[in-house]
Amino acid sequence: MEINLRSAAQADVRQIAKIHVNSWKAAFDGLMPDDYINGYTISSRIDEWQSTMSTNAEKVVVAECGDEVVGFMSYHIHPENTETIELSKLYLCPHVYGQGLGSKFLNYLEAESQALGIEMIRLYVLDTNEAAIQFYTKHGFEFSDGYVSEEFEGTTIIDLLMTKRVTA
């Protein structure tokens, strides 16, 4: 299976939104309230990604297999620390889980960071998402001081900060 990474285009928005919704359902089932997960629809994600891409708020990269987009990531230079890139999202079609695509995205991001002279990559991971925590730990990320939390219908959703120093 040949997979290529490329910059996303507006024509990819629908596929990105669909992956975002389906991956959320697969990855977070049982880890967050169902109503929270289901609150994000394809139409709401289309609006989100059209806005993100039209304003260049984040760089969006897609993984393409043939003419099908099978994953995406988005990132931006941290607004308060220009030596840090923040990985905002990395989502894959569930049928490509375990095939090395997540690693390919992180390798791309690290190479991009090095090319830009970035010293640190940071991301937030759901505190109960053991699979994601193991994945990022395997790739050299460590927990740092910091988290964000959100209340939803009596449930506290906590995302923990992880960082990785980029080596030249």
PyMOL CGO cylinders between C-alpha atoms (Angstrom):
from pymol import cmd
from pymol.cgo import CYLINDER

trace = [
    CYLINDER, 0.00, 0.00, 0.00, 1.68, 3.18, -1.25, 0.3, 1, 1, 1, 1, 1, 1,
    CYLINDER, 1.68, 3.18, -1.25, 0.80, 6.18, 0.89, 0.3, 1, 1, 1, 1, 1, 1,
    CYLINDER, 0.80, 6.18, 0.89, 1.93, 9.70, 0.07, 0.3, 1, 1, 1, 1, 1, 1,
    CYLINDER, 1.93, 9.70, 0.07, 1.80, 12.76, 2.29, 0.3, 1, 1, 1, 1, 1, 1,
    CYLINDER, 1.80, 12.76, 2.29, 0.97, 16.13, 0.78, 0.3, 1, 1, 1, 1, 1, 1,
    CYLINDER, 0.97, 16.13, 0.78, -0.38, 19.53, 1.75, 0.3, 1, 1, 1, 1, 1, 1,
    CYLINDER, -0.38, 19.53, 1.75, -4.14, 19.51, 1.98, 0.3, 1, 1, 1, 1, 1, 1,
    CYLINDER, -4.14, 19.51, 1.98, -6.28, 21.41, -0.51, 0.3, 1, 1, 1, 1, 1, 1,
    CYLINDER, -6.28, 21.41, -0.51, -9.81, 22.81, -0.15, 0.3, 1, 1, 1, 1, 1, 1,
    CYLINDER, -9.81, 22.81, -0.15, -10.99, 19.86, -2.26, 0.3, 1, 1, 1, 1, 1, 1,
    CYLINDER, -10.99, 19.86, -2.26, -9.92, 17.56, 0.61, 0.3, 1, 1, 1, 1, 1, 1,
    CYLINDER, -9.92, 17.56, 0.61, -12.16, 19.20, 3.23, 0.3, 1, 1, 1, 1, 1, 1,
    CYLINDER, -12.16, 19.20, 3.23, -15.04, 16.72, 2.99, 0.3, 1, 1, 1, 1, 1, 1,
    CYLINDER, -15.04, 16.72, 2.99, -12.72, 13.71, 3.29, 0.3, 1, 1, 1, 1, 1, 1,
    CYLINDER, -12.72, 13.71, 3.29, -10.85, 15.31, 6.20, 0.3, 1, 1, 1, 1, 1, 1,
    CYLINDER, -10.85, 15.31, 6.20, -14.13, 16.02, 8.00, 0.3, 1, 1, 1, 1, 1, 1,
    CYLINDER, -14.13, 16.02, 8.00, -15.35, 12.44, 7.46, 0.3, 1, 1, 1, 1, 1, 1,
    CYLINDER, -15.35, 12.44, 7.46, -12.08, 11.00, 8.80, 0.3, 1, 1, 1, 1, 1, 1,
    CYLINDER, -12.08, 11.00, 8.80, -12.22, 13.37, 11.76, 0.3, 1, 1, 1, 1, 1, 1,
    CYLINDER, -12.22, 13.37, 11.76, -15.74, 12.25, 12.72, 0.3, 1, 1, 1, 1, 1, 1,
    CYLINDER, -15.74, 12.25, 12.72, -15.20, 8.51, 12.13, 0.3, 1, 1, 1, 1, 1, 1,
    CYLINDER, -15.20, 8.51, 12.13, -11.81, 8.46, 13.83, 0.3, 1, 1, 1, 1, 1, 1,
    CYLINDER, -11.81, 8.46, 13.83, -13.23, 10.30, 16.85, 0.3, 1, 1, 1, 1, 1, 1,
    CYLINDER, -13.23, 10.30, 16.85, -15.94, 7.68, 17.19, 0.3, 1, 1, 1, 1, 1, 1,
    CYLINDER, -15.94, 7.68, 17.19, -13.44, 4.83, 16.93, 0.3, 1, 1, 1, 1, 1, 1,
    CYLINDER, -13.44, 4.83, 16.93, -10.70, 6.32, 19.11, 0.3, 1, 1, 1, 1, 1, 1,
    CYLINDER, -10.70, 6.32, 19.11, -12.76, 7.87, 21.89, 0.3, 1, 1, 1, 1, 1, 1,
    CYLINDER, -12.76, 7.87, 21.89, -15.61, 5.37, 22.28, 0.3, 1, 1, 1, 1, 1, 1,
    CYLINDER, -15.61, 5.37, 22.28, -15.88, 4.70, 26.01, 0.3, 1, 1, 1, 1, 1, 1,
    CYLINDER, -15.88, 4.70, 26.01, -13.27, 7.37, 26.83, 0.3, 1, 1, 1, 1, 1, 1,
    CYLINDER, -13.27, 7.37, 26.83, -15.56, 10.39, 26.56, 0.3, 1, 1, 1, 1, 1, 1,
    CYLINDER, -15.56, 10.39, 26.56, -19.33, 10.83, 26.85, 0.3, 1, 1, 1, 1, 1, 1,
    CYLINDER, -19.33, 10.83, 26.85, -21.21, 9.62, 23.75, 0.3, 1, 1, 1, 1, 1, 1,
    CYLINDER, -21.21, 9.62, 23.75, -23.08, 12.91, 23.44, 0.3, 1, 1, 1, 1, 1, 1,
    CYLINDER, -23.08, 12.91, 23.44, -19.77, 14.78, 23.38, 0.3, 1, 1, 1, 1, 1, 1,
    CYLINDER, -19.77, 14.78, 23.38, -18.36, 12.52, 20.64, 0.3, 1, 1, 1, 1, 1, 1,
    CYLINDER, -18.36, 12.52, 20.64, -21.59, 12.59, 18.61, 0.3, 1, 1, 1, 1, 1, 1,
    CYLINDER, -21.59, 12.59, 18.61, -21.84, 16.37, 18.95, 0.3, 1, 1, 1, 1, 1, 1,
    CYLINDER, -21.84, 16.37, 18.95, -19.30, 16.68, 16.17, 0.3, 1, 1, 1, 1, 1, 1,
    CYLINDER, -19.30, 16.68, 16.17, -20.94, 16.00, 12.83, 0.3, 1, 1, 1, 1, 1, 1,
    CYLINDER, -20.94, 16.00, 12.83, -19.52, 15.88, 9.35, 0.3, 1, 1, 1, 1, 1, 1,
    CYLINDER, -19.52, 15.88, 9.35, -21.17, 19.22, 8.53, 0.3, 1, 1, 1, 1, 1, 1,
    CYLINDER, -21.17, 19.22, 8.53, -19.69, 20.89, 11.64, 0.3, 1, 1, 1, 1, 1, 1,
    CYLINDER, -19.69, 20.89, 11.64, -16.27, 19.46, 10.84, 0.3, 1, 1, 1, 1, 1, 1,
    CYLINDER, -16.27, 19.46, 10.84, -16.54, 20.65, 7.22, 0.3, 1, 1, 1, 1, 1, 1,
    CYLINDER, -16.54, 20.65, 7.22, -17.18, 24.18, 8.51, 0.3, 1, 1, 1, 1, 1, 1,
    CYLINDER, -17.18, 24.18, 8.51, -14.23, 23.86, 10.93, 0.3, 1, 1, 1, 1, 1, 1,
    CYLINDER, -14.23, 23.86, 10.93, -11.80, 22.64, 8.26, 0.3, 1, 1, 1, 1, 1, 1,
    CYLINDER, -11.80, 22.64, 8.26, -12.95, 25.12, 5.61, 0.3, 1, 1, 1, 1, 1, 1,
    CYLINDER, -12.95, 25.12, 5.61, -12.28, 27.91, 8.10, 0.3, 1, 1, 1, 1, 1, 1,
    CYLINDER, -12.28, 27.91, 8.10, -8.95, 26.48, 9.27, 0.3, 1, 1, 1, 1, 1, 1,
    CYLINDER, -8.95, 26.48, 9.27, -7.67, 26.06, 5.73, 0.3, 1, 1, 1, 1, 1, 1,
    CYLINDER, -7.67, 26.06, 5.73, -9.03, 29.30, 4.25, 0.3, 1, 1, 1, 1, 1, 1,
    CYLINDER, -9.03, 29.30, 4.25, -7.42, 31.35, 7.04, 0.3, 1, 1, 1, 1, 1, 1,
    CYLINDER, -7.42, 31.35, 7.04, -4.20, 29.30, 7.09, 0.3, 1, 1, 1, 1, 1, 1,
    CYLINDER, -4.20, 29.30, 7.09, -4.68, 28.97, 10.85, 0.3, 1, 1, 1, 1, 1, 1,
    CYLINDER, -4.68, 28.97, 10.85, -2.86, 25.64, 10.67, 0.3, 1, 1, 1, 1, 1, 1,
    CYLINDER, -2.86, 25.64, 10.67, -0.86, 23.68, 8.15, 0.3, 1, 1, 1, 1, 1, 1,
    CYLINDER, -0.86, 23.68, 8.15, -2.86, 20.60, 7.15, 0.3, 1, 1, 1, 1, 1, 1,
    CYLINDER, -2.86, 20.60, 7.15, -1.21, 17.54, 5.65, 0.3, 1, 1, 1, 1, 1, 1,
    CYLINDER, -1.21, 17.54, 5.65, -3.12, 14.56, 4.25, 0.3, 1, 1, 1, 1, 1, 1,
    CYLINDER, -3.12, 14.56, 4.25, -2.13, 10.97, 3.61, 0.3, 1, 1, 1, 1, 1, 1,
    CYLINDER, -2.13, 10.97, 3.61, -3.30, 9.71, 0.27, 0.3, 1, 1, 1, 1, 1, 1,
    CYLINDER, -3.30, 9.71, 0.27, -3.59, 6.11, -0.91, 0.3, 1, 1, 1, 1, 1, 1,
    CYLINDER, -3.59, 6.11, -0.91, -4.48, 6.17, -4.58, 0.3, 1, 1, 1, 1, 1, 1,
    CYLINDER, -4.48, 6.17, -4.58, -7.14, 8.87, -4.79, 0.3, 1, 1, 1, 1, 1, 1,
    CYLINDER, -7.14, 8.87, -4.79, -8.42, 8.30, -1.23, 0.3, 1, 1, 1, 1, 1, 1,
    CYLINDER, -8.42, 8.30, -1.23, -7.42, 10.48, 1.70, 0.3, 1, 1, 1, 1, 1, 1,
    CYLINDER, -7.42, 10.48, 1.70, -6.83, 8.04, 4.59, 0.3, 1, 1, 1, 1, 1, 1,
    CYLINDER, -6.83, 8.04, 4.59, -5.51, 10.37, 7.29, 0.3, 1, 1, 1, 1, 1, 1,
    CYLINDER, -5.51, 10.37, 7.29, -4.53, 13.90, 8.17, 0.3, 1, 1, 1, 1, 1, 1,
    CYLINDER, -4.53, 13.90, 8.17, -2.64, 16.01, 10.66, 0.3, 1, 1, 1, 1, 1, 1,
    CYLINDER, -2.64, 16.01, 10.66, -2.66, 19.70, 11.41, 0.3, 1, 1, 1, 1, 1, 1,
    CYLINDER, -2.66, 19.70, 11.41, -0.14, 21.85, 13.23, 0.3, 1, 1, 1, 1, 1, 1,
    CYLINDER, -0.14, 21.85, 13.23, 0.96, 25.41, 13.77, 0.3, 1, 1, 1, 1, 1, 1,
    CYLINDER, 0.96, 25.41, 13.77, 3.86, 27.32, 15.26, 0.3, 1, 1, 1, 1, 1, 1,
    CYLINDER, 3.86, 27.32, 15.26, 2.96, 28.07, 18.85, 0.3, 1, 1, 1, 1, 1, 1,
    CYLINDER, 2.96, 28.07, 18.85, 1.84, 31.71, 19.15, 0.3, 1, 1, 1, 1, 1, 1,
    CYLINDER, 1.84, 31.71, 19.15, 3.74, 32.37, 22.38, 0.3, 1, 1, 1, 1, 1, 1,
    CYLINDER, 3.74, 32.37, 22.38, 6.89, 30.40, 21.56, 0.3, 1, 1, 1, 1, 1, 1,
    CYLINDER, 6.89, 30.40, 21.56, 8.08, 30.48, 17.96, 0.3, 1, 1, 1, 1, 1, 1,
    CYLINDER, 8.08, 30.48, 17.96, 10.56, 27.68, 18.66, 0.3, 1, 1, 1, 1, 1, 1,
    CYLINDER, 10.56, 27.68, 18.66, 7.68, 25.25, 19.25, 0.3, 1, 1, 1, 1, 1, 1,
    CYLINDER, 7.68, 25.25, 19.25, 5.30, 23.54, 16.85, 0.3, 1, 1, 1, 1, 1, 1,
    CYLINDER, 5.30, 23.54, 16.85, 2.00, 22.35, 18.27, 0.3, 1, 1, 1, 1, 1, 1,
    CYLINDER, 2.00, 22.35, 18.27, 0.51, 19.23, 16.72, 0.3, 1, 1, 1, 1, 1, 1,
    CYLINDER, 0.51, 19.23, 16.72, -3.21, 19.94, 16.89, 0.3, 1, 1, 1, 1, 1, 1,
    CYLINDER, -3.21, 19.94, 16.89, -4.68, 16.87, 15.24, 0.3, 1, 1, 1, 1, 1, 1,
    CYLINDER, -4.68, 16.87, 15.24, -3.57, 13.53, 13.88, 0.3, 1, 1, 1, 1, 1, 1,
    CYLINDER, -3.57, 13.53, 13.88, -6.40, 11.26, 12.75, 0.3, 1, 1, 1, 1, 1, 1,
    CYLINDER, -6.40, 11.26, 12.75, -6.51, 8.21, 10.51, 0.3, 1, 1, 1, 1, 1, 1,
    CYLINDER, -6.51, 8.21, 10.51, -9.23, 6.15, 8.88, 0.3, 1, 1, 1, 1, 1, 1,
    CYLINDER, -9.23, 6.15, 8.88, -9.76, 3.24, 11.28, 0.3, 1, 1, 1, 1, 1, 1,
    CYLINDER, -9.76, 3.24, 11.28, -9.03, 0.73, 8.48, 0.3, 1, 1, 1, 1, 1, 1,
    CYLINDER, -9.03, 0.73, 8.48, -5.40, 1.95, 8.28, 0.3, 1, 1, 1, 1, 1, 1,
    CYLINDER, -5.40, 1.95, 8.28, -4.66, 1.77, 12.01, 0.3, 1, 1, 1, 1, 1, 1,
    CYLINDER, -4.66, 1.77, 12.01, -1.49, -0.20, 12.80, 0.3, 1, 1, 1, 1, 1, 1,
    CYLINDER, -1.49, -0.20, 12.80, 0.09, 0.24, 9.37, 0.3, 1, 1, 1, 1, 1, 1,
    CYLINDER, 0.09, 0.24, 9.37, 2.74, 2.83, 10.31, 0.3, 1, 1, 1, 1, 1, 1,
    CYLINDER, 2.74, 2.83, 10.31, 0.91, 5.88, 8.98, 0.3, 1, 1, 1, 1, 1, 1,
    CYLINDER, 0.91, 5.88, 8.98, 0.90, 7.70, 12.32, 0.3, 1, 1, 1, 1, 1, 1,
    CYLINDER, 0.90, 7.70, 12.32, 4.68, 7.23, 12.49, 0.3, 1, 1, 1, 1, 1, 1,
    CYLINDER, 4.68, 7.23, 12.49, 5.02, 8.54, 8.94, 0.3, 1, 1, 1, 1, 1, 1,
    CYLINDER, 5.02, 8.54, 8.94, 3.13, 11.69, 9.94, 0.3, 1, 1, 1, 1, 1, 1,
    CYLINDER, 3.13, 11.69, 9.94, 5.33, 12.23, 13.02, 0.3, 1, 1, 1, 1, 1, 1,
    CYLINDER, 5.33, 12.23, 13.02, 8.50, 11.72, 10.97, 0.3, 1, 1, 1, 1, 1, 1,
    CYLINDER, 8.50, 11.72, 10.97, 7.22, 14.32, 8.50, 0.3, 1, 1, 1, 1, 1, 1,
    CYLINDER, 7.22, 14.32, 8.50, 6.47, 16.74, 11.33, 0.3, 1, 1, 1, 1, 1, 1,
    CYLINDER, 6.47, 16.74, 11.33, 9.90, 16.24, 12.86, 0.3, 1, 1, 1, 1, 1, 1,
    CYLINDER, 9.90, 16.24, 12.86, 11.61, 16.85, 9.50, 0.3, 1, 1, 1, 1, 1, 1,
    CYLINDER, 11.61, 16.85, 9.50, 9.47, 19.96, 8.99, 0.3, 1, 1, 1, 1, 1, 1,
    CYLINDER, 9.47, 19.96, 8.99, 10.42, 21.16, 12.49, 0.3, 1, 1, 1, 1, 1, 1,
    CYLINDER, 10.42, 21.16, 12.49, 14.12, 20.67, 11.79, 0.3, 1, 1, 1, 1, 1, 1,
    CYLINDER, 14.12, 20.67, 11.79, 13.84, 22.54, 8.48, 0.3, 1, 1, 1, 1, 1, 1,
    CYLINDER, 13.84, 22.54, 8.48, 12.21, 25.47, 10.29, 0.3, 1, 1, 1, 1, 1, 1,
    CYLINDER, 12.21, 25.47, 10.29, 14.73, 25.47, 13.17, 0.3, 1, 1, 1, 1, 1, 1,
    CYLINDER, 14.73, 25.47, 13.17, 12.03, 24.44, 15.64, 0.3, 1, 1, 1, 1, 1, 1,
    CYLINDER, 12.03, 24.44, 15.64, 13.29, 23.07, 18.95, 0.3, 1, 1, 1, 1, 1, 1,
    CYLINDER, 13.29, 23.07, 18.95, 10.16, 21.47, 20.40, 0.3, 1, 1, 1, 1, 1, 1,
    CYLINDER, 10.16, 21.47, 20.40, 7.00, 19.67, 19.30, 0.3, 1, 1, 1, 1, 1, 1,
    CYLINDER, 7.00, 19.67, 19.30, 4.08, 19.71, 21.71, 0.3, 1, 1, 1, 1, 1, 1,
    CYLINDER, 4.08, 19.71, 21.71, 0.64, 18.15, 21.72, 0.3, 1, 1, 1, 1, 1, 1,
    CYLINDER, 0.64, 18.15, 21.72, -2.25, 17.41, 24.04, 0.3, 1, 1, 1, 1, 1, 1,
    CYLINDER, -2.25, 17.41, 24.04, -3.52, 13.87, 24.54, 0.3, 1, 1, 1, 1, 1, 1,
    CYLINDER, -3.52, 13.87, 24.54, -6.66, 12.67, 26.30, 0.3, 1, 1, 1, 1, 1, 1,
    CYLINDER, -6.66, 12.67, 26.30, -5.60, 11.44, 29.74, 0.3, 1, 1, 1, 1, 1, 1,
    CYLINDER, -5.60, 11.44, 29.74, -7.52, 8.15, 29.33, 0.3, 1, 1, 1, 1, 1, 1,
    CYLINDER, -7.52, 8.15, 29.33, -6.36, 7.39, 25.78, 0.3, 1, 1, 1, 1, 1, 1,
    CYLINDER, -6.36, 7.39, 25.78, -3.74, 4.77, 26.59, 0.3, 1, 1, 1, 1, 1, 1,
    CYLINDER, -3.74, 4.77, 26.59, -3.22, 3.80, 22.94, 0.3, 1, 1, 1, 1, 1, 1,
    CYLINDER, -3.22, 3.80, 22.94, -2.35, 7.37, 21.97, 0.3, 1, 1, 1, 1, 1, 1,
    CYLINDER, -2.35, 7.37, 21.97, -0.17, 7.87, 25.04, 0.3, 1, 1, 1, 1, 1, 1,
    CYLINDER, -0.17, 7.87, 25.04, 1.79, 4.70, 24.21, 0.3, 1, 1, 1, 1, 1, 1,
    CYLINDER, 1.79, 4.70, 24.21, 2.11, 5.77, 20.58, 0.3, 1, 1, 1, 1, 1, 1,
    CYLINDER, 2.11, 5.77, 20.58, 3.48, 9.22, 21.41, 0.3, 1, 1, 1, 1, 1, 1,
    CYLINDER, 3.48, 9.22, 21.41, 5.75, 7.85, 24.16, 0.3, 1, 1, 1, 1, 1, 1,
    CYLINDER, 5.75, 7.85, 24.16, 7.18, 5.33, 21.66, 0.3, 1, 1, 1, 1, 1, 1,
    CYLINDER, 7.18, 5.33, 21.66, 8.03, 8.30, 19.45, 0.3, 1, 1, 1, 1, 1, 1,
    CYLINDER, 8.03, 8.30, 19.45, 9.95, 10.14, 22.17, 0.3, 1, 1, 1, 1, 1, 1,
    CYLINDER, 9.95, 10.14, 22.17, 7.25, 12.36, 23.65, 0.3, 1, 1, 1, 1, 1, 1,
    CYLINDER, 7.25, 12.36, 23.65, 7.18, 12.87, 27.41, 0.3, 1, 1, 1, 1, 1, 1,
    CYLINDER, 7.18, 12.87, 27.41, 4.61, 14.35, 29.74, 0.3, 1, 1, 1, 1, 1, 1,
    CYLINDER, 4.61, 14.35, 29.74, 5.22, 17.99, 30.60, 0.3, 1, 1, 1, 1, 1, 1,
    CYLINDER, 5.22, 17.99, 30.60, 3.63, 20.34, 33.06, 0.3, 1, 1, 1, 1, 1, 1,
    CYLINDER, 3.63, 20.34, 33.06, 0.38, 21.42, 31.57, 0.3, 1, 1, 1, 1, 1, 1,
    CYLINDER, 0.38, 21.42, 31.57, -3.11, 20.32, 30.75, 0.3, 1, 1, 1, 1, 1, 1,
    CYLINDER, -3.11, 20.32, 30.75, -6.42, 21.63, 29.51, 0.3, 1, 1, 1, 1, 1, 1,
    CYLINDER, -6.42, 21.63, 29.51, -9.77, 20.51, 30.82, 0.3, 1, 1, 1, 1, 1, 1,
    CYLINDER, -9.77, 20.51, 30.82, -13.38, 20.92, 29.83, 0.3, 1, 1, 1, 1, 1, 1,
    CYLINDER, -13.38, 20.92, 29.83, -16.62, 20.10, 31.60, 0.3, 1, 1, 1, 1, 1, 1,
    CYLINDER, -16.62, 20.10, 31.60, -19.32, 18.33, 29.63, 0.3, 1, 1, 1, 1, 1, 1,
    CYLINDER, -19.32, 18.33, 29.63, -22.56, 17.27, 31.29, 0.3, 1, 1, 1, 1, 1, 1,
    CYLINDER, -22.56, 17.27, 31.29, -20.84, 16.60, 34.61, 0.3, 1, 1, 1, 1, 1, 1,
    CYLINDER, -20.84, 16.60, 34.61, -17.82, 14.85, 33.11, 0.3, 1, 1, 1, 1, 1, 1,
    CYLINDER, -17.82, 14.85, 33.11, -14.37, 16.44, 33.17, 0.3, 1, 1, 1, 1, 1, 1,
    CYLINDER, -14.37, 16.44, 33.17, -12.40, 15.82, 29.98, 0.3, 1, 1, 1, 1, 1, 1,
    CYLINDER, -12.40, 15.82, 29.98, -8.66, 16.29, 30.53, 0.3, 1, 1, 1, 1, 1, 1,
    CYLINDER, -8.66, 16.29, 30.53, -5.97, 16.58, 27.88, 0.3, 1, 1, 1, 1, 1, 1,
    CYLINDER, -5.97, 16.58, 27.88, -2.38, 16.27, 29.09, 0.3, 1, 1, 1, 1, 1, 1,
    CYLINDER, -2.38, 16.27, 29.09, 0.59, 18.09, 27.56, 0.3, 1, 1, 1, 1, 1, 1,
    CYLINDER, 0.59, 18.09, 27.56, 3.33, 16.00, 25.96, 0.3, 1, 1, 1, 1, 1, 1,
    CYLINDER, 3.33, 16.00, 25.96, 6.50, 17.38, 24.39, 0.3, 1, 1, 1, 1, 1, 1,
    CYLINDER, 6.50, 17.38, 24.39, 9.45, 16.19, 22.37, 0.3, 1, 1, 1, 1, 1, 1,
    CYLINDER, 9.45, 16.19, 22.37, 12.72, 18.01, 21.84, 0.3, 1, 1, 1, 1, 1, 1,
    CYLINDER, 12.72, 18.01, 21.84, 13.67, 18.11, 18.17, 0.3, 1, 1, 1, 1, 1, 1,
    CYLINDER, 13.67, 18.11, 18.17, 17.27, 17.24, 17.46, 0.3, 1, 1, 1, 1, 1, 1,
    CYLINDER, 17.27, 17.24, 17.46, 19.12, 18.63, 14.46, 0.3, 1, 1, 1, 1, 1, 1,
]
cmd.load_cgo(trace, "trace")
